[in-house]
Amino acid sequence: MIRESYALGQDPTWLEHTSRKVTMPSRPVITVADNLQLLRSKSKRVKKTDKWIQPLIDDMIRMIADDDHAAGLAAPQLGVLARIIVVWAEKGSPIVLLNPEVIKATDEEEDYEGCLSVPEYYGLVKRATKMTVRAYNRAFHQQTFKANGLLARIVQHEIDHLDGILFIDRIESPNKLFRIARRKGRQVIVEQQELIQV
């Protein structure tokens, strides 16, 4: 998910973003133009014995840290159909969730989202503002994880990737999807876009 989050009612024509040098990741992020079929596929559960998990998690954390726009990443976005997500809200450390399952989701709010796999688009998406997730951490210990606000939005966005769902699938009407027209310094100028079909 893209790190920016905007208050509902804000003029969507000017969306602010920060720019920072991005180092070259060891794995490319898969976009809808690269491999839509992979992004639409359901991911498989991971096991403690899967030795390839730790290097993948390291890559995911590094990619989020190096990209000022990234707030989360799911393994399918790197071409791996595994139920692994890493989320990193504005404060704190990255959170690794293996085989995450939503136990409870309450309240609802509509806010802007973007995605590294659907570049150049933002949209208004309704998500739960409070949630509880059961998952394994990086050491493969089961935990119950609570998230509120922006963190809950990021977790839901990334879990959707594990099920082949993109944020554009959750946009309710064409007037809630925006395409970045151009960048001007630290601002992004967007224009309303017809709902895209992928």
C-alpha beads as a LAMMPS data file, in Angstrom:
LAMMPS data file: protein, C-alpha beads

198 atoms
197 bonds

1 atom types
1 bond types

-500.0 500.0 xlo xhi
-500.0 500.0 ylo yhi
-500.0 500.0 zlo zhi

Masses

1 110.0

Atoms # bond

1 1 1 0.000 0.000 0.000
2 1 1 1.112 3.563 -0.594
3 1 1 2.080 5.396 2.598
4 1 1 0.027 8.556 1.998
5 1 1 -3.330 8.712 3.727
6 1 1 -5.683 11.623 3.204
7 1 1 -8.589 12.873 5.233
8 1 1 -11.935 12.426 3.548
9 1 1 -13.162 15.721 2.177
10 1 1 -9.685 16.966 1.277
11 1 1 -9.401 18.246 -2.279
12 1 1 -8.133 15.178 -4.182
13 1 1 -6.638 17.348 -6.914
14 1 1 -3.500 18.045 -4.864
15 1 1 -2.173 15.095 -2.922
16 1 1 1.053 15.717 -1.085
17 1 1 3.836 13.157 -1.048
18 1 1 7.411 13.096 0.133
19 1 1 10.323 12.201 -2.066
20 1 1 13.382 10.236 -0.969
21 1 1 16.101 8.379 -2.796
22 1 1 15.099 4.771 -3.364
23 1 1 17.787 2.115 -3.536
24 1 1 17.387 -0.646 -6.077
25 1 1 15.507 -3.570 -4.489
26 1 1 16.775 -7.096 -4.946
27 1 1 13.346 -8.095 -6.311
28 1 1 11.096 -5.977 -8.539
29 1 1 7.548 -5.131 -7.464
30 1 1 5.077 -6.876 -9.762
31 1 1 2.531 -4.489 -11.310
32 1 1 -0.775 -5.207 -13.044
33 1 1 1.016 -4.509 -16.331
34 1 1 3.733 -7.082 -15.497
35 1 1 1.721 -10.073 -14.327
36 1 1 -1.968 -9.555 -13.609
37 1 1 -2.593 -13.303 -13.399
38 1 1 -0.119 -13.662 -10.531
39 1 1 -1.606 -10.688 -8.653
40 1 1 -5.075 -12.235 -9.052
41 1 1 -3.939 -15.609 -7.618
42 1 1 -4.574 -16.799 -4.080
43 1 1 -1.474 -17.308 -1.943
44 1 1 -0.604 -20.471 -0.033
45 1 1 0.058 -20.767 3.687
46 1 1 3.694 -20.890 4.753
47 1 1 5.289 -23.410 7.120
48 1 1 7.977 -22.991 9.747
49 1 1 10.213 -25.324 7.747
50 1 1 10.168 -23.067 4.648
51 1 1 13.795 -21.850 4.652
52 1 1 13.222 -19.212 1.938
53 1 1 10.890 -17.147 4.172
54 1 1 13.547 -15.197 6.092
55 1 1 15.436 -13.823 3.032
56 1 1 12.085 -12.849 1.476
57 1 1 11.053 -11.011 4.654
58 1 1 14.433 -9.217 4.687
59 1 1 13.832 -8.070 1.091
60 1 1 10.309 -6.909 1.922
61 1 1 11.456 -4.869 4.935
62 1 1 14.318 -3.326 2.956
63 1 1 11.994 -2.405 0.085
64 1 1 9.498 -0.684 2.384
65 1 1 12.298 1.141 4.207
66 1 1 13.828 2.325 0.928
67 1 1 10.578 3.500 -0.675
68 1 1 9.132 6.607 0.926
69 1 1 5.696 5.775 -0.478
70 1 1 5.444 2.173 0.749
71 1 1 3.551 1.379 3.945
72 1 1 3.178 -2.341 3.374
73 1 1 4.050 -5.147 1.028
74 1 1 2.658 -8.613 0.378
75 1 1 4.703 -11.534 -0.962
76 1 1 2.647 -11.812 -4.193
77 1 1 3.805 -8.300 -5.101
78 1 1 7.303 -9.790 -5.318
79 1 1 6.145 -12.760 -7.365
80 1 1 5.847 -15.204 -4.451
81 1 1 2.395 -16.708 -3.782
82 1 1 2.900 -17.035 -0.028
83 1 1 0.775 -15.664 2.817
84 1 1 3.357 -13.173 4.087
85 1 1 2.855 -9.461 4.631
86 1 1 5.001 -6.732 6.106
87 1 1 3.383 -3.511 7.299
88 1 1 5.114 -0.405 8.495
89 1 1 3.024 2.526 9.630
90 1 1 4.597 5.936 10.105
91 1 1 5.818 5.175 13.629
92 1 1 7.364 2.058 15.032
93 1 1 9.045 -0.968 13.529
94 1 1 7.986 -3.167 10.631
95 1 1 5.400 -5.795 11.517
96 1 1 5.734 -9.206 9.871
97 1 1 2.557 -11.291 9.651
98 1 1 2.656 -14.879 8.372
99 1 1 -0.616 -16.626 7.466
100 1 1 -2.703 -13.676 8.740
101 1 1 -6.422 -14.196 9.382
102 1 1 -8.881 -11.430 10.246
103 1 1 -10.738 -12.405 13.417
104 1 1 -12.744 -9.225 13.851
105 1 1 -13.205 -5.987 11.896
106 1 1 -15.435 -3.137 13.052
107 1 1 -16.405 0.401 12.145
108 1 1 -15.758 1.685 8.662
109 1 1 -14.176 4.701 7.040
110 1 1 -13.537 5.762 3.462
111 1 1 -10.062 7.117 2.712
112 1 1 -7.490 7.312 -0.072
113 1 1 -5.325 4.318 -0.997
114 1 1 -2.687 3.633 -3.577
115 1 1 -0.640 0.559 -4.392
116 1 1 2.840 -0.193 -5.694
117 1 1 1.295 -2.872 -7.930
118 1 1 -1.233 -0.428 -9.415
119 1 1 1.076 2.551 -9.938
120 1 1 -0.185 6.012 -10.823
121 1 1 -3.638 5.500 -9.281
122 1 1 -5.277 6.523 -6.014
123 1 1 -8.812 5.766 -4.934
124 1 1 -11.294 6.122 -2.116
125 1 1 -11.787 2.759 -0.401
126 1 1 -13.960 1.800 2.576
127 1 1 -12.129 -0.227 5.225
128 1 1 -12.674 -1.224 8.839
129 1 1 -10.974 1.162 11.263
130 1 1 -10.517 -1.428 14.032
131 1 1 -9.477 -5.010 13.561
132 1 1 -7.989 -8.067 15.228
133 1 1 -5.751 -10.423 13.271
134 1 1 -4.352 -13.824 14.204
135 1 1 -0.993 -14.556 12.566
136 1 1 2.474 -15.934 13.110
137 1 1 5.359 -13.548 13.647
138 1 1 8.758 -13.850 12.002
139 1 1 9.904 -16.388 14.617
140 1 1 6.743 -18.398 13.791
141 1 1 5.070 -17.797 17.139
142 1 1 1.311 -17.365 16.889
143 1 1 0.047 -13.987 18.035
144 1 1 -3.094 -11.915 18.107
145 1 1 -2.542 -8.490 16.644
146 1 1 -4.827 -5.441 17.000
147 1 1 -4.742 -2.564 14.556
148 1 1 -6.617 0.732 14.413
149 1 1 -6.872 3.588 11.926
150 1 1 -4.198 3.763 9.245
151 1 1 -2.488 0.568 10.442
152 1 1 -5.782 -1.349 10.143
153 1 1 -6.198 -0.011 6.586
154 1 1 -2.685 -1.100 5.610
155 1 1 -3.145 -4.595 7.070
156 1 1 -6.456 -5.079 5.219
157 1 1 -4.928 -3.835 1.956
158 1 1 -2.015 -6.267 2.233
159 1 1 -4.192 -9.230 3.277
160 1 1 -6.317 -8.537 0.183
161 1 1 -3.190 -9.103 -1.935
162 1 1 -2.908 -12.605 -0.452
163 1 1 -6.375 -13.367 -1.829
164 1 1 -5.815 -11.841 -5.271
165 1 1 -7.795 -8.680 -4.491
166 1 1 -6.556 -5.211 -5.497
167 1 1 -7.644 -1.931 -3.929
168 1 1 -9.322 -0.918 -7.201
169 1 1 -11.708 -3.878 -6.738
170 1 1 -13.035 -2.210 -3.595
171 1 1 -13.715 1.204 -5.170
172 1 1 -17.476 1.655 -5.256
173 1 1 -17.867 4.120 -8.130
174 1 1 -15.834 5.644 -10.976
175 1 1 -15.753 9.091 -9.358
176 1 1 -13.683 7.614 -6.509
177 1 1 -10.695 6.635 -8.668
178 1 1 -7.981 9.160 -9.518
179 1 1 -5.009 8.951 -11.873
180 1 1 -1.815 10.862 -11.220
181 1 1 -1.563 13.361 -14.061
182 1 1 1.839 14.783 -13.158
183 1 1 4.120 15.556 -10.253
184 1 1 4.982 19.104 -9.259
185 1 1 7.735 19.259 -6.665
186 1 1 6.468 17.526 -3.544
187 1 1 2.864 17.419 -4.776
188 1 1 0.992 14.989 -6.951
189 1 1 -1.651 16.379 -9.281
190 1 1 -4.432 13.883 -9.916
191 1 1 -7.424 13.779 -12.206
192 1 1 -10.622 11.815 -11.929
193 1 1 -10.431 8.567 -13.867
194 1 1 -12.953 6.067 -15.092
195 1 1 -12.922 2.838 -13.117
196 1 1 -10.273 0.590 -14.643
197 1 1 -10.941 -3.060 -15.339
198 1 1 -8.126 -5.500 -14.592

Bonds

1 1 1 2
2 1 2 3
3 1 3 4
4 1 4 5
5 1 5 6
6 1 6 7
7 1 7 8
8 1 8 9
9 1 9 10
10 1 10 11
11 1 11 12
12 1 12 13
13 1 13 14
14 1 14 15
15 1 15 16
16 1 16 17
17 1 17 18
18 1 18 19
19 1 19 20
20 1 20 21
21 1 21 22
22 1 22 23
23 1 23 24
24 1 24 25
25 1 25 26
26 1 26 27
27 1 27 28
28 1 28 29
29 1 29 30
30 1 30 31
31 1 31 32
32 1 32 33
33 1 33 34
34 1 34 35
35 1 35 36
36 1 36 37
37 1 37 38
38 1 38 39
39 1 39 40
40 1 40 41
41 1 41 42
42 1 42 43
43 1 43 44
44 1 44 45
45 1 45 46
46 1 46 47
47 1 47 48
48 1 48 49
49 1 49 50
50 1 50 51
51 1 51 52
52 1 52 53
53 1 53 54
54 1 54 55
55 1 55 56
56 1 56 57
57 1 57 58
58 1 58 59
59 1 59 60
60 1 60 61
61 1 61 62
62 1 62 63
63 1 63 64
64 1 64 65
65 1 65 66
66 1 66 67
67 1 67 68
68 1 68 69
69 1 69 70
70 1 70 71
71 1 71 72
72 1 72 73
73 1 73 74
74 1 74 75
75 1 75 76
76 1 76 77
77 1 77 78
78 1 78 79
79 1 79 80
80 1 80 81
81 1 81 82
82 1 82 83
83 1 83 84
84 1 84 85
85 1 85 86
86 1 86 87
87 1 87 88
88 1 88 89
89 1 89 90
90 1 90 91
91 1 91 92
92 1 92 93
93 1 93 94
94 1 94 95
95 1 95 96
96 1 96 97
97 1 97 98
98 1 98 99
99 1 99 100
100 1 100 101
101 1 101 102
102 1 102 103
103 1 103 104
104 1 104 105
105 1 105 106
106 1 106 107
107 1 107 108
108 1 108 109
109 1 109 110
110 1 110 111
111 1 111 112
112 1 112 113
113 1 113 114
114 1 114 115
115 1 115 116
116 1 116 117
117 1 117 118
118 1 118 119
119 1 119 120
120 1 120 121
121 1 121 122
122 1 122 123
123 1 123 124
124 1 124 125
125 1 125 126
126 1 126 127
127 1 127 128
128 1 128 129
129 1 129 130
130 1 130 131
131 1 131 132
132 1 132 133
133 1 133 134
134 1 134 135
135 1 135 136
136 1 136 137
137 1 137 138
138 1 138 139
139 1 139 140
140 1 140 141
141 1 141 142
142 1 142 143
143 1 143 144
144 1 144 145
145 1 145 146
146 1 146 147
147 1 147 148
148 1 148 149
149 1 149 150
150 1 150 151
151 1 151 152
152 1 152 153
153 1 153 154
154 1 154 155
155 1 155 156
156 1 156 157
157 1 157 158
158 1 158 159
159 1 159 160
160 1 160 161
161 1 161 162
162 1 162 163
163 1 163 164
164 1 164 165
165 1 165 166
166 1 166 167
167 1 167 168
168 1 168 169
169 1 169 170
170 1 170 171
171 1 171 172
172 1 172 173
173 1 173 174
174 1 174 175
175 1 175 176
176 1 176 177
177 1 177 178
178 1 178 179
179 1 179 180
180 1 180 181
181 1 181 182
182 1 182 183
183 1 183 184
184 1 184 185
185 1 185 186
186 1 186 187
187 1 187 188
188 1 188 189
189 1 189 190
190 1 190 191
191 1 191 192
192 1 192 193
193 1 193 194
194 1 194 195
195 1 195 196
196 1 196 197
197 1 197 198
